[in-house]
């Protein structure tokens, strides 16, 4: 059986209406591209990367899904204000060091496809008011605005499900305080009890999440 060699995809082949360069804090991380579904394509491996799961762990040892995130590699020193962890390898007898940068899927998607300055209305600020705001104040708003999942599902990072918000507005309990049944459903759907899994080894962890995407990652 003969195998046809895979033709590598170059940056010139990437449709800019579908893929855009990945950025963090306004700095482009070379060789990575993101689409509106928060999928990241690596030009290094010529493949779509698999995200990892970020977890909350309560005092009662119950874990709930916090976000999906990617680990990207870049040149050491790309980010001047922070020293990321470094991975070393040897290639051709030479030692190569790469910084490992974590990027949350929803932040990467929203900030690149719908930057705050162009969607300031999502914070109930008019374009006129935003234009009249001093740049120093605008920078503080940019650094402190957060991204909300409209359906409260941290694994649904499609651009249509993301909205610029504030810490106060982002509280699922505040948004749905009148609907206790919904809150119970959301919490149950995005969490599982570690103690229950330890007591009954026959329960696969994937069955405790009720989420097909998370099942695939576990």
C-alpha positions in Angstrom: 0.0 0.0 0.0 1.3 3.4 -0.9 0.6 6.6 1.0 0.4 10.0 -0.6 2.5 12.5 1.3 0.3 15.1 3.0 0.6 18.5 1.4 1.4 21.0 4.2 -0.9 24.0 4.6 1.0 27.3 4.5 -0.1 30.6 5.9 -0.8 31.7 2.3 -3.4 28.9 2.0 -5.4 30.0 5.1 -8.6 31.8 4.3 -8.5 35.0 6.3 -12.3 35.1 6.4 -12.1 31.9 8.4 -8.7 32.0 10.2 -6.9 34.8 11.9 -3.5 34.9 13.6 -3.7 34.1 17.3 -3.0 37.0 19.7 -2.6 37.4 23.4 -2.5 40.9 25.0 -2.3 42.3 21.5 0.9 40.3 20.6 0.7 37.8 17.7 1.9 34.3 18.6 3.5 33.1 15.3 2.2 30.0 13.4 -1.1 29.7 15.1 -4.5 30.7 13.7 -8.0 30.7 15.2 -11.5 30.5 13.7 -14.9 31.6 14.9 -15.5 28.3 16.6 -12.4 28.9 18.8 -10.5 26.1 17.1 -6.8 26.7 16.7 -4.8 25.5 13.7 -1.1 25.0 14.1 1.1 25.7 11.1 3.9 23.9 13.0 2.0 20.5 13.1 -0.4 21.2 10.2 -3.3 20.2 12.4 -6.1 21.6 14.6 -5.0 21.5 18.3 -6.9 19.7 21.0 -7.8 21.9 24.0 -7.4 20.9 27.6 -10.0 21.5 30.3 -9.6 24.0 33.1 -11.4 23.1 36.3 -12.8 24.7 39.4 -12.4 22.6 42.5 -14.7 23.4 45.4 -13.9 22.9 49.1 -16.2 19.9 49.0 -14.0 18.4 46.3 -16.5 18.9 43.5 -15.0 19.9 40.2 -16.8 22.1 37.6 -15.6 23.0 34.2 -14.1 26.5 34.1 -12.9 26.8 30.5 -11.2 25.2 27.6 -7.6 26.3 27.0 -4.7 25.8 24.6 -0.9 25.6 25.3 1.0 27.3 22.6 4.8 27.5 22.1 6.7 30.6 21.1 10.1 32.2 21.3 11.3 33.0 24.8 11.0 36.7 25.4 8.1 37.3 23.0 6.2 38.6 26.1 8.4 41.2 27.8 6.3 41.6 30.9 6.0 38.0 32.0 8.3 34.9 32.1 6.3 31.9 30.9 7.4 28.4 31.7 10.1 27.2 29.3 10.4 23.8 27.5 13.8 22.7 26.3 14.6 20.2 23.6 17.6 19.2 21.6 17.5 19.3 17.8 20.5 18.7 15.6 22.8 18.9 18.6 21.5 22.3 19.5 19.4 23.2 22.6 16.2 24.9 21.7 14.0 26.6 24.3 10.4 27.6 23.8 8.0 29.5 26.1 4.7 27.7 26.8 1.8 30.2 26.7 -1.7 29.3 27.8 -4.6 30.8 26.0 -8.3 30.4 27.0 -10.4 29.4 24.0 -13.2 32.0 24.6 -10.8 34.8 25.1 -8.7 34.0 22.0 -11.8 33.8 19.8 -13.7 36.9 21.0 -10.8 39.2 21.3 -9.6 38.5 17.8 -12.8 38.2 15.9 -14.9 40.8 17.9 -12.4 43.1 19.7 -13.8 45.2 22.5 -13.3 48.6 20.8 -15.5 47.4 17.9 -18.2 45.9 20.2 -18.2 48.4 23.1 -22.0 48.5 22.8 -22.0 45.0 24.5 -21.0 46.9 27.7 -23.8 49.4 27.1 -21.3 52.1 26.1 -22.1 54.1 23.0 -19.4 54.6 20.4 -19.6 58.4 21.0 -19.0 57.9 24.8 -16.2 55.5 24.0 -14.5 57.9 21.6 -14.7 60.7 24.2 -13.2 58.5 26.9 -9.5 59.1 27.7 -7.2 56.5 26.4 -5.8 55.7 29.9 -9.3 54.9 31.0 -10.1 52.9 27.9 -7.0 50.7 28.5 -8.2 50.0 32.0 -11.6 48.9 30.6 -9.9 46.7 28.0 -7.8 45.0 30.7 -10.7 44.4 33.1 -13.6 43.5 30.7 -14.4 39.8 30.7 -16.1 37.5 28.2 -19.4 35.9 29.0 -20.9 32.7 27.6 -24.5 33.5 26.7 -25.7 30.0 27.4 -23.5 29.6 30.5 -21.7 26.6 28.8 -17.9 27.1 29.1 -17.3 24.5 26.4 -19.4 26.4 23.8 -16.9 28.9 22.5 -18.5 29.7 19.2 -18.3 33.5 18.5 -22.1 33.7 18.5 -22.2 32.5 22.1 -19.6 35.1 23.4 -20.3 38.5 24.8 -18.2 41.3 26.4 -19.3 41.7 30.0 -18.3 42.6 33.5 -17.6 40.5 36.6 -20.9 41.4 38.1 -22.9 40.7 35.0 -21.1 37.4 34.4 -22.4 35.7 37.5 -24.7 32.8 36.4 -26.5 33.1 39.8 -27.2 36.8 39.2 -28.3 36.3 35.7 -30.7 33.5 36.6 -31.6 34.1 40.2 -35.3 33.7 39.5 -34.8 30.3 37.8 -33.5 27.9 40.4 -34.2 24.8 38.3 -32.1 26.2 35.5 -29.2 26.9 37.9 -29.3 23.4 39.2 -29.3 22.0 35.7 -26.3 24.1 34.7 -24.3 23.3 37.7 -25.1 19.6 37.5 -24.2 19.6 33.8 -20.8 21.2 34.2 -19.6 19.4 37.3 -19.0 16.0 38.9 -18.2 14.8 42.4 -14.7 13.4 42.7 -15.7 11.5 45.8 -18.5 9.7 44.0 -16.1 8.6 41.3 -13.6 7.4 43.8 -16.2 5.3 45.7 -17.5 3.7 42.5 -14.8 2.8 40.1 -17.4 1.5 37.7 -18.5 5.0 36.9 -16.5 6.4 34.0 -15.6 10.1 34.5 -17.0 10.9 31.2 -20.5 9.9 32.2 -20.4 12.5 35.0 -20.2 15.5 32.7 -23.2 15.1 30.4 -21.4 17.0 27.7 -20.3 15.2 24.4 -17.3 17.5 23.9 -16.0 17.0 27.4 -16.5 13.2 27.0 -14.2 13.3 24.1 -11.5 15.2 26.0 -11.6 13.0 29.2 
